[in-house]
């Protein structure tokens, strides 16, 4: 099922969620909800089937800094790291560099795909 179909069904449900009479709530059809769930599951299965195997693509121009060692340590201990900064300061390239480090240690690399919401 196409993403446009899913978006249409979501808009249809949202439009009809409350009736034009503000005092009466619309009760969504059970079959509509089942269809939305089924289409959503199919969409995410499709994403998973198309995703892999990939390797982090670190730019040749990336210059490692000393802070990466600390970031790697945090990731190993906490399994989470938030990179923040102004536009074009190198957040994405640093993330690729860190991902490449773990990929070389045998971790599986998966891309984060944009959502359609």
Secondary structure by P-SEA (a helix, b strand, c coil): ccaaaaaaaaaaaaaacccccccbbbbccaaaaaaaaaaaaaaaaaaaaaccccccccccccccccaaaaaaaaaaaccbbbbbbcccccaaaaaaaaaaaaaaabbbbbbbccccc
